[in-house]
Structure formats: C-alpha cells, structure tokens
C-alpha cells in the first residue's frame, strides 16, 4: 500500500488552508497527507493535529445507528432479565397477532425467516432471527442452534459481536502505516495519553473521542475520556452524556446507557440521543418504550406502523424505507395500483435492485398491466445474484399459476430450488403441484421438508394435515393441524379440519 502524495501547495498559500478546503470537499486522503507534512515540520501544531484527527475519523466513519445485527456473543452472553411470559404486544418475543393488532394475518401477508411479517424493506437486524424472538414462541428454532446460524441457515457462519465495527477497525489499522505520524505506526497512541489533560480542552477532547470511537474502535478508552470530560464540565454538557450513553451501549451496560441518554435528552433533546435510547429499549426487550415505525412492524401492529411511515414521508418525500414499506402495505391490502405508484417513485429516485424490479413485476401483474410484468421480471433476473434469483423465480412461478400455466410454474419452482436449496416457499408450492399430478409421495416429501426448514409457516402443516386426513391417517393429521393452529391461530380452515378430526375420534 503506497503513501498518498500530498497535493501541490501554491506559493504564498498556507498549507493548512489547503488542508481545510480539501477536508470540506471530503478529500480526506489529501487532508491527511498535508497535515502529516505540517506535523513533521512542527509536531506541536494543534490545528494540524486536530484536522488530521478529524480526517482520519471521517475516513472510516459509519452511521452506527444502523448496526443492529446481534452476533453469537450478544445472544448467548445476554444477562438482561426479561419476563418469561410477557403480555402480547409488550415484548419482541411475543408480538400481537395480525387480527388482534388490526393488521394483516399470516394468511394474507407472508412471514420472513424469523417468523415476522415482511415489511418491504431489508433493514439491519432482520436478516437473522434472535432466539426466542420469533413471532410464534416455540414454533421457530431457537436457542444456541439458531444463534449459530447466519441469514441463510447452514450456509453462513455466525455473525460475531459488532462484526462490522471489527472489520472497520482492522481496515483502519491496516492504513495506519501510511496515515500515521512520521510515515509509519499509529497516529495517536491512546494508551500513552494523559486523558485528563485532553478532557480539560473541550475541542480537542471531542475530536480525540471520535477518533478513539470510530477509528480505533476502543469503547473502553472512549468511555474513560467521556467520563473525565463530563466531570470537567460539571456534568452539564449534554454532548458528553450522549457519548457516554453510546459507550455504555456498545459495552452492553444498558441500564447505565439508559440513564445517560435520558439525562442528555432532558438537557438537550436531539434525534441521535432518542435513536440511541430506542436501541437501548429494544435490547432490553421493552419495545413499547421505543415505539417507532420499525418497532410497530416487529410487533405486528401494521396500522400504527403505516401512520409513522406516512409521517416520515411528510418530513422527507424521498425516504426510501418509508416508500418501500408503504408499497408493501398497499400490495398486501389488495391495492396493487397504489403499490405500483410507490415502486415507480423508487425507480425515479434512482433505486434499481432485483427486489424492486421483482415487486414491480408482481404489482403490474395484479394491476392487469401484463405487458410490463414480464419485462420487469426479465430485468430482475438480469440484475439478481445467485442468492436473489431464487426469490425472482419463485414469483415467476406465482405469476404462472395466476395465468393457469402449471407447467411453467413447476419449472420455475424447480429452478428456484436449484438456485437456493433452502427456498422453503418453492418446496411448499411444489408439494401442492405434485399433489395435483397425483404424486402423493413426492407431495408429502416436499411438505415434510418445509415443516423441518420453516416451522413458523402454517401452510405446510395444514397441507400435510389435509393430505393425511384424506389418506385416513387421522393421528398424523391431528398432530400437524395442531402445529398449523399454533403457527396461525386465526386460520379457519385448520379449525374446521380439527373439528372434523374430533368428530372422527368421537365416533371411534
């Protein structure tokens, strides 16, 4: 890795001024190079030291509000006590059912791999389901086995604690030999600093804190500096209280983080402090104290979530997540025309992904715009990677079923499974198609595969129970229909099948 050559400074121009202008243009490499030259000539130049510290921080800065993924260590070593049997709607482990919450039920809106309704936007923290937080407690796999899985069961290694932050820290250390003082080594040796001296200088202390937090990724040292600076400010500076809360959150001291963030909000209400406090409450499994649109989605309170998404669009008409979630809401409430308008708006904003083109194709199909439907799916298949093409082919199969071409549907589901061997929805539909062909053994095999891979879905249990009932295996039918009712208590067909089974048992 070669050192970055500093830009040429015109005669008579202060190099620090050039460094500041490059920093404002976000040319951090040039800023670092110029400040390194200044520090080599004058090691005690505080302005150059401050500017280089800020440039090194901003070069690796990431919006950690969205770093929500919980790794194996976070799950297995979580000692925060929560209620064993919380009331519905008060815990992430037991959200409201669709009917009780006034939203959609599982028969209308599909669920994700964590057992929660799809929201239309793949956000951080939803790729993997935390053990014990599935929408149907006890129906989805939990415990250590679930914690050791990635987003794709059996195909991804488990995510470690703060995986993104660790990787970013490794990258910043790799660049230290180039960006460090004197051309090699780390720029700031935090362990050798007298933090009390810096805590008495607010401007330098804030720059040093951001450097330790985002460049070195050392929350313990950052916490020490923040505590000293807070004490030096007579505990009246809200900025340091908010940073104390951030450090406590990263270290897993959630109650201390809550205390500091509440104090910061009381002194100066800010968006960042409220978001951090919401993260604390979510980790404490107190979703009602952190209510927002995403939290309402997790609790299956779709009606409340839509209100928040609409308010977000009133504040920012280009908010991609709000547009995508509203589009998904209208699609699953049998309003594909409105969903199509939102998806087209996302295209106008420059969003182009396989998921968006796939959703456009579905909306066009259900809006009877068949000429645009196939073109959208072709674009989705062209952009899709191996991990995404399975979903696109599955939806092509759904469109084929809608037009009555069962042969095309069968081929599409087969392709989806060949691309993604864990695509449970394709297995479920293949089981139904095999049953229509009279292949009972193949249908039962597909249903059993889905039951093992996706215990949060009610369809494979009901289909298996119905097949067993028609074959005269009432005991197996009873066991499967009870699992279907556990996964989806409002499913009327399952209750009707259970009623018929009880009549059969009473007549024996």
N, C-alpha and C positions, 0 to 999 in steps of 0.2 A: 504494500500500500504506500503510494508516494505522497509526500507532503504537498499541500496546496500552495501554489505560488501566489504571494500577495499581489494585489493589483498595483499598477504604477501610480505613484502619487505625483501630481503636477507640481512643479516648483512653486514655492510660496504658499502652498496649501497645507494646513495642519493635517497630519495623517489621522488624528483622532476624529476629525470632522468627516473624513472619507469613510472611516470605520463606522461612524454613526449612521451615515447615509446608507451604507451597504446593509447595516442591521435593519434599518427601516424598510429596505427592499426585500428583507428576508434572505439575503445572501450571507448566510451565517458562516460559510467556509472562508469567504474573503474577510469578514469581520474578525474571525479568529486569527487568521494569518497576520493581519495588520496589528492587532493588539499584541500578538506574540512578539513582533518586531519592537513595538514600543516598550514592552516589559523587559526585553533583552537589553535595551538601552537604559531603561530606568525601572528597576524591579519594584520600586515603591510607588509607582504611578497608580493611585487608587482609581482614577477614571478608567484607565485601560483595564485594570483588574476587574472592575465592576462590569464593563462592557463585554469582556471576554467570558466572564461567568454567565452573563445573560445569554450570550450567543451559544455557548456550549449547552445551556439548559434548553433553549428553544429548538436547537437542532434535533434533540431527542424527545421533546415534549409530546405527550399523548394525553388525550382527554380521558382521564381515568374514571370519570363518572360512569362510562360505559363498560368498564372492566368488571363484569358481573359474574363471569364463569367461576364456579366453585370446583376446586380440584379435590383429589382424594384426601389430602391432609385437612382441607377445610371441612369436609364432611365427617371424616372418621374422628377427628380430634375436636369436634364442636362440643363444648361442655355447657352450652347455654340451655338451661332447663325450659322446656315448653310443656304445655298441657298435653296429657296423654290422650284425652278425648275432648278436643275443643268443639265449641258450637259451630255449626255450618256458617261459613262466611266470615269467621274470625281468625282463621288460620290458613296458611298456604297448603297445609296438609289436608284440609277439609273445606274446599270451596263450595259455594252454593251450586245446586243443580240448576240446569237450564230453565226448567219450568218455575221453580221456586224463585229464581232471580229475575223472572220476567224476560229472559232472553231466549236463545235458541237451545233446543235439546240436541242430544247426540245423534238423533235420527235425521236431523237436517244439516247440522254442521259437523264436519269430521274433526277428529282429535289428532293431536300430534303424538310423537313417540313418548312424550312424558304424560300423556293422558289428558291434555288440556285442549280446549277448542282452538283451532287455527285462527290467527289474528290478521293474516295478510302481510305480516312484516317479520322477517327473521331478525330478531334483536338479540343482543348479548344475553347470555344466561338461559336461553330457551333451547339450546342445542342438545343439552343433556338434562334429564330429569333427576333432581336430587332425591335420594332415597327417602321415602316417607312423605313426599310432597306431591304425589300423583293425585289426579282428580278423584280417583276412587281408591281410598286407602285399602290396601290389602289386595287389590286386583293387579297392580303392576309390580314388577320385580323391584325390590328394594334391598336395603342393607348393603353389605360390603360388595356383593356381586354387582349391583347397579353402580356403585361408586367407582368400580374399576373399569367401567365401560366408557367409551367415548361417545361421540354423536352417532356413530354407526356401530351398533352392538357387534363386538367381535372383530371389528376391522380397524379400530383406532386405539391408540394407547391412552391411558387415563391422563387427564389434564392435571398438572401439578399446581400447587398453590401459587397464585399470581403468575401464571405461566407467561403472559405477555410481558409483564414487568421484568421478569428474569431475563427473557430474551433481549429486551431493550437494554438492560444493564450490561449484558455480555457484549452487545454491539458497541456501546459507549466505551467499554474498557478496551475493546479492540482498536478503537480510534484514538486511545489516549496517547499512544506513542507518536502520533502525528500532531495532535492538537495540544499536547502537554507543553508546559513551560520548558524552554531550552531545547525543544525539538524532541523530547522523549520523556516518558514517565507521566504520571498523573499530574494534572494541572494543580489541583488542591489536595493536599494530604490531610484529610479531615481529622484523622486520629491524632495528629500532632498540633492541631489548632487549639488556641485558648478561646473557647466559645463564649466565655464571659465577656471578653474584650469586644467580640463582634456583637454580642447581644446589646451592648450599650450604644451601638451605632445602627439605628433602625434601617437605613437604606442598604448598607452593606449586609446586615443580618438577613433581610428579606431575600436578597439575591443569593446569598450563601445557602439559605434554607431551600430555595427552589433547586439549586444545584445539587444539594445532597439528596433531595427527594426524587428528582426526575432524572438526574444524570448518574449519580452513584447508586440510587435505589437503596438507601440506607435509612429506613424509617426510625431506627433507634437513635441514631445521631441527630436526625432531624427533630425528633421529639425532645431530645436534650436541649438543642438550640432554641426550640419554640418555648420550652418551659422557662429557660433563662430570660428570653426576650419578654415573655409575658410578665415575669416578675419585675423586670427592669421598667416596664410600662405601667407598673402599679395595677396590673390585672384589668386595665381599662381599654386595651386595644382589641377590637373585635377581630381584626385580621389574624392576629396570633392565636386567638381562641379557635377560630375556624380551622387553622392549620394544625392546632393541637388535636382537634377532633378528627382530622384526616389521618394523622399519625396513629392515633388510638384505633381507628377503624382498620387500618392496614395491619396493625399488630394484633387484632382480634379482641381488643379491650372495648367491647361495645357499650357497656354502661358508662365508662369514662368518656367515650366519644359522644354519647348522647348528652351528657352533662355539659361538655364544652360547646357543642354545636347549639344547644338551647341557649346557653349564655351568649354566644355570638349573635344569634338571631334576635335575642332580646335587645342587644346593644345596637345592632345594625342589620335589619332584615335584608338578606341577599339571596339570589337564586341559587348560587353554588352551595351555600350553607343549608338551604332547605332540601336540595337534592341529596347532599351527603346525609342529612338526618333521615330522609326517606330510606336510603340504603341501610342505615343502621337498624331502622324498624323492620325492614324486610328480613335482614339477617337474624333479628330477634323473633321472627315469625309473628309480627304484630302488624299485619297488612292494613288494618283499619286506621292505624295511626299514620300510615304513609300513603293514603289514598291518592291515586292519580289514574290516568287512563290505563297505563300498563297494569297497575295493580288490580283494577276492576276487571280487566281481561283475564288475569290469572285466577281471580275469584269467580269467574263465570258470570259476572254482572255486566253483561253486554250493553244493556240500556244505559247504565251510568257511564260506561267507557265511551260510548258514542258521543255523549254530551261533552266530555272532556276533549275528545278529538275535534269536535266542531269548534270548541273554544280555541283550541290550538291553531286551527286554520284561520280563525278571525284575527289572531295575532300575527300569524305567518302563513300567507297563502301558498307558499312553496314548500311547506313542511311535508317531506316525502313519507314519513311514517304515518302521519295522520291521514294523508290521501290514500295510502295503501290499505290502511285498516278500515276506512270508511268504504272503500271499494269492495273489500271482502264482506263487510256487513251487508251492503246492498245486494251483493251477489247471493248470499245465503238467505236473504229475506225475499227471494224471488223478484228482485228488481234488477235484472241484468243490464237494462238500458242505462240506469244510473251508474252502475258499476263500470260500464264501458266508458262513460264520460270521465270518471276519475282515472281510469287506466290510461286513457288518451292524454289526460292532463300530465300524468307522469312521463309519458313519452315526450311531450312538449318541453318538460323540464330537463330533458337530456338523459333520463334514466333508460337504459337499454340492457335488459338482462333476460336470460331464458325464462325465469319465473314470470316476468311481466308479459312477455310475448305469449307464454302459455295461458296466463289469465285472460289476456286479450282474446285469444282464440276461443276459450270457453264462453266468455261474455258475448262474443259475436255469434256463436252457435245458438245460445239460448235467447239471443235477441233476433234470431232468424236472419242474420246477415251472413249467409253461408259463403258468399264469395270472398269475404275477408277472413273467414275462420281458418281455412286450410293454409292460406298464406301466412297467417300468424303462427300456426304450428310449425310450418316449414322453417320460419325464422327462428323459432325457439329451438328446434332440433339442430340448426346450424350453429347456434351460439352455445348450446348446452355442453357441459363436460360429462365425463362418464358418471359422475356422482349425481348429475341433474337430469340426464336424459331418461332415466327410469321413470321419473315423475311425468315427463312430457309424453312418453309412450303410453303410460297409464291413462292419461287424459285423452289421448288419441283413441284408445280403446273405449273410453266412455262415450266419445262422440260417435264412434262406430255403432255402439249399442243403441244410441239415440236415433240413428237413421236405419236401424234394423239389419245392419251388416255384421252378423255374429262371427263370420269367418275372419273379417278384418279385425274385429275386437279380440278374437282368440289369438291371432298372430301378434297384435300389439302388446297384449299382456305377456305373451311368451318372450317377446323382445325385452320388455321391461324387467322381467325376472333374470334374463341372461345378462343384462347390464348391471342390475343391482339384485343380488341374490337375497337380500333382506327386505325387498319391497312387499310388505305384507298385504297391501290393498290389492295388488295384482294377483297374489295367491288366492285371496278371497273371491275375486271375480272369476278367476279360472275355475274354482270349485263349482260355482254356480253354472258356468258354461259346460263343464264336464257333466254335471248332473242333467242338464238339458239334453246332452248327447246320449244319456243312459249309462255313462261310465261311473258307476256308483263308487267303486273302489278308489278311482282317481279323485273323485269329488271329496270323499271322506279324508283322503290323504292330504289334500290341499287345506281343508278346514282344520285338520289337526295341526298342520304346520303353522297356520295363522294363530291358533289358540296358544301354541307354545311361544311364538315370537312376539305376539301383541296381545297380552291378556287384558289390556284396557279396552279393546274393541268388543262390542257386543254382537256384531253381525256374525262372526264365525261360530260363536257359541250357539246363537239361535238357529243358524243354518244347520249346524251339526245336530242340534236337538230335534229339529224338524225332520231331518233325514233319519235319525234313529227312531223317531216316533212312527214314521211311515214303514220302517223295516221291522217294527214290532219290538225293538229294544227299549222298553219303557224306562228301565233303570238308568241307562246311559242318557236317555233323553231328559230325564228329570235332573240329573246332575249338571248337564250342560245348560239347561234353561235356567237353573238357579244361578249359575255363573253369569249368564246373559242379563238377568234381572239385577244382579249385584253391580254389573258394569253400567247398566242403564235402567234405573228403577221405573221410569215412565214409559217403557216400551210396552204398548198394549198387546201386540201380537205374542210376546213372551208370556204375559199374564194369561192370555187366552189359552195358549198351549199348556201352561201349568194347570189351568182349570180342567182341561181335558185329561191330563195325566192323572189328576186326583180322582176324577170320575172313574178312570180305568182301574186305579188302585183300589177304590172302594168296592168295585164290582168283583174283584178277585177273591 
